[in-house]
Amino acid sequence: MAKNKTSAARKKKTWKEMSPSAKAGTIVVGIAQMSLLVAAQRDISRRPDAQINGPKAAWRAASFINFIGPMGYFIFGRKRGTPGV
């Protein structure tokens, strides 16, 4: 019986049940995620193979993992060059 009470307490809210601030926060997080995804995909497209650690296809696939993928690409996927070159 206790298990049913905790399951009911954890029920996900629908969009209509969310507060305006929760809706705004969800929208902001979604925009941030899409921006990171687009930026990573664009950078992968424009950067030569020699400047990417590993295969481009793997980084393209990984960038679709929420937040972790694009951030991982920007941190670990790009080779660091000398500044000003």
Order of alpha helices (4+ residues) and beta strands (2+ residues): alpha-alpha-alpha-alpha
